[in-house]
């Protein structure tokens, strides 16, 4: 029986990147060949050396919204609100720290918010009586929801750097971090080489940071995240596979979207987009149906994204690559260095 404790390693706090690199993309890249186990150390800007003309790179164009907001009740009690990711066209659920009940009025930046309902497990639905919708209010007054493990408040640098250069569709409350090191120059050079680019949208939720409770993988229930795969992206995926070239996902969010939609992609023959709620839990033993490789960051011990990465790379290969990266001073987690698994 597969266990969470099987996917553990020692991550020193000193190896966690607390801030982004001064220059976007000035990071390192560890390339792991999952068939041979061969490891190559290079720069992220050298990604083009390892992808070929005809390969397809799929990226997540979801945009991180300013999701963290501090308010207070009419009693003066302080409440921290974190907007949850967008599903379909709604984004009015918040996680809260403090005590709330339906009917409470919250004061924030000379405005009032109404607590419409309390959904349980620290989640409430709120509304703005001033004519603004909830995401619009957070966009004006909220702050960047940087990961809790950074153990610092968001700063001006995070407003630009906790966002990809191609972010387009608002809705995420955490960044698709494998793309944070991607630059326009690198994308242009890949296209010039003949590498195709395509985009999906998956709105990343706070569930990405939630620990797995218990040690039995089979009993874990994954959080759900809304995704949309445009018809053009489906077409490019099918053409790439028909041409015996590789589909390379940039990040675990892209991987989860494509693998959740695998059957729909295989059967797709229309000009319509594919939409869904990804709740697929990928861990070793899973057979990938869409992707052939992945660009990804280094993930926290015992996390679902570490297990997804291990499913593609093989846990022995991945653990050895992680150990080598730690020994060579690679930076880990959201603002850190990256891997290419092919």
Residue pairs with C-beta under 8 A, 6 or more apart in sequence:
1 216
1 217
1 218
2 216
2 217
2 218
2 283
2 284
2 285
3 215
3 216
3 217
4 212
4 214
4 215
4 216
4 217
4 220
4 302
5 215
5 302
6 315
7 283
7 301
7 302
7 306
7 307
7 310
7 315
8 301
8 302
9 301
9 319
9 322
9 323
10 301
11 300
11 301
11 326
11 332
12 326
15 326
15 329
15 330
15 331
15 332
16 149
16 150
16 331
16 332
16 333
16 336
17 331
17 332
17 333
17 334
17 335
17 336
17 337
18 150
18 151
18 152
18 335
19 157
19 335
20 157
20 161
20 162
20 180
20 335
21 27
21 181
21 335
24 161
24 165
24 180
24 181
24 183
25 44
25 45
25 181
25 182
25 183
25 185
25 186
26 43
26 44
26 45
27 43
27 44
27 181
27 331
27 336
27 337
27 338
28 41
28 42
28 43
28 44
28 330
28 331
28 337
28 338
29 41
29 42
29 43
29 44
29 46
29 47
29 337
29 338
29 339
29 340
30 39
30 40
30 41
30 42
30 321
30 324
30 325
30 330
30 337
30 338
30 339
30 340
31 39
31 40
31 41
31 42
31 50
31 339
31 340
31 342
32 38
32 39
32 313
32 317
32 318
32 321
32 339
32 340
32 341
32 342
33 39
33 342
34 312
34 313
34 314
34 317
34 341
34 342
37 314
37 316
37 317
37 320
39 320
39 321
39 324
40 50
41 324
41 328
42 49
44 181
44 186
44 337
44 338
45 183
45 186
47 186
47 190
47 295
47 340
48 186
48 189
48 190
48 193
48 195
50 340
50 342
51 57
51 190
51 193
51 195
51 246
51 248
52 194
52 195
52 245
52 246
53 193
53 194
53 195
54 194
54 195
54 196
54 240
54 243
54 245
55 195
55 196
55 240
55 245
55 246
55 247
55 248
56 195
56 196
56 197
56 198
56 236
56 237
56 240
56 245
56 246
56 247
56 248
57 190
57 195
57 196
57 197
57 198
57 248
57 250
57 295
58 197
58 198
58 199
58 200
58 233
58 237
58 247
58 248
58 249
58 250
58 254
58 258
58 291
59 164
59 166
59 176
59 179
59 182
59 197
59 198
59 199
59 200
59 250
59 251
59 254
60 164
60 176
60 179
60 199
60 200
60 201
60 202
60 204
60 250
60 251
60 253
60 254
60 257
61 164
61 166
61 167
61 168
61 169
61 199
61 200
61 201
62 167
62 168
62 169
62 170
62 171
62 172
62 176
62 201
62 202
62 203
62 204
62 253
63 163
63 167
63 168
63 169
63 170
63 171
63 172
64 144
64 145
64 162
64 163
64 167
64 172
64 173
64 174
64 175
64 204
65 83
65 86
65 91
65 135
65 138
65 139
65 142
65 170
65 171
65 172
65 173
66 138
66 139
66 141
66 142
66 143
66 144
66 145
67 82
67 83
67 84
67 138
67 142
67 144
67 145
67 173
68 80
68 81
68 82
68 83
68 142
68 143
68 144
68 145
68 154
69 80
69 81
69 82
69 83
69 108
69 138
69 141
69 142
69 143
70 78
70 79
70 80
70 81
70 108
71 78
71 79
71 81
71 106
71 107
71 108
71 113
72 78
72 79
72 106
72 107
72 108
73 79
73 98
73 100
73 104
73 105
73 106
73 107
74 104
74 105
74 107
77 98
77 99
78 98
79 96
79 97
79 98
79 100
79 106
80 96
80 97
80 98
81 94
81 95
81 96
81 106
81 126
82 94
82 95
82 96
82 145
82 173
82 206
83 91
83 93
83 94
83 134
83 135
83 138
83 142
83 145
83 173
84 91
84 93
84 94
84 95
84 123
84 173
84 205
84 206
85 91
85 171
85 172
85 173
85 174
85 203
85 204
85 205
85 206
85 225
85 226
86 135
86 170
86 171
86 172
86 203
86 226
87 203
87 224
87 226
87 277
88 226
91 134
91 135
91 171
92 116
92 125
92 126
92 127
92 133
92 134
93 119
93 123
93 124
93 125
94 123
94 124
94 125
94 126
94 134
95 122
95 123
95 206
96 122
96 123
96 124
97 122
100 115
100 118
100 124
101 115
101 118
102 115
102 116
102 117
102 118
103 114
103 115
104 114
104 115
105 112
105 113
105 114
105 115
106 112
106 113
106 114
106 115
106 126
107 113
108 141
109 140
109 141
111 128
111 130
111 137
111 141
112 128
112 129
112 130
113 126
113 127
113 128
113 137
114 126
114 127
114 128
114 129
115 124
115 125
115 126
116 124
116 125
116 126
116 127
117 124
117 125
118 124
119 125
126 134
127 134
128 134
128 136
128 137
130 137
132 140
135 170
139 170
143 153
143 154
144 154
144 158
144 159
144 162
145 154
145 173
145 174
145 206
146 152
146 154
146 158
146 162
146 334
147 174
147 209
147 333
147 334
148 209
149 209
149 300
149 333
150 334
150 335
154 162
161 180
161 335
162 175
162 180
162 334
163 175
163 180
164 175
164 176
164 179
164 180
164 182
165 182
165 183
165 184
165 187
166 179
166 182
166 187
166 199
168 199
168 201
169 201
171 201
171 203
171 226
172 202
172 203
172 204
172 205
173 203
173 204
173 205
173 206
174 204
174 205
174 206
174 208
174 209
175 204
175 334
176 202
176 204
176 250
176 251
176 253
176 254
177 251
177 297
177 333
177 334
177 335
178 250
178 251
178 252
178 253
178 294
178 295
178 296
178 297
178 338
179 250
179 251
180 334
180 335
181 338
182 250
187 197
190 197
191 197
196 236
196 240
198 230
198 232
198 233
198 236
198 237
199 230
199 233
200 227
200 228
200 229
200 230
200 233
200 254
200 257
200 258
201 227
201 228
202 225
202 226
202 227
202 228
202 253
202 254
202 256
202 257
202 278
203 225
203 226
203 227
204 225
204 253
205 223
205 225
207 222
207 223
207 224
207 225
208 223
208 304
208 305
210 223
211 302
211 303
212 220
212 302
212 303
212 304
213 220
214 220
217 281
217 283
217 307
220 281
220 304
221 279
222 279
222 280
222 281
222 304
223 279
224 277
224 278
224 279
225 253
225 256
225 277
225 278
225 279
226 275
226 276
226 277
226 278
227 256
227 257
227 260
227 261
227 275
227 276
227 277
227 278
228 273
228 274
228 275
229 257
229 258
229 261
229 265
229 273
229 274
229 275
230 273
231 268
231 270
231 271
231 272
231 273
231 274
234 265
234 268
234 274
237 247
237 258
237 265
237 290
238 265
238 268
240 246
240 247
241 247
246 292
246 293
246 342
247 258
247 290
247 291
247 292
247 293
248 291
248 292
248 293
248 294
248 295
248 340
248 342
249 255
249 258
249 291
249 293
249 294
249 295
250 294
250 295
251 294
251 295
251 296
251 297
252 294
252 296
252 299
252 305
252 308
252 309
254 291
255 282
255 291
255 294
255 308
255 312
256 278
256 280
256 282
256 308
257 276
257 278
258 265
258 290
258 291
259 280
259 282
259 286
259 288
259 289
259 290
259 291
260 276
260 278
260 279
260 280
261 274
261 276
261 290
262 289
262 290
264 274
264 276
265 274
265 290
266 289
268 274
281 304
282 307
282 308
282 311
283 304
283 307
283 308
283 310
283 311
284 307
284 310
284 311
284 314
284 315
285 311
286 311
288 311
288 312
291 312
292 342
293 312
293 340
293 341
293 342
294 309
294 312
294 340
294 341
295 338
295 339
295 340
295 341
296 305
296 309
296 338
296 339
296 341
297 332
297 333
297 334
297 336
297 337
297 338
297 339
298 322
298 325
298 330
298 331
298 332
298 333
298 336
298 337
298 338
298 339
299 305
299 306
299 309
299 333
300 306
300 333
306 318
309 318
309 339
309 341
310 318
310 319
312 341
313 321
313 341
321 339
325 332
325 337
325 339
326 332
330 336
330 337
331 337
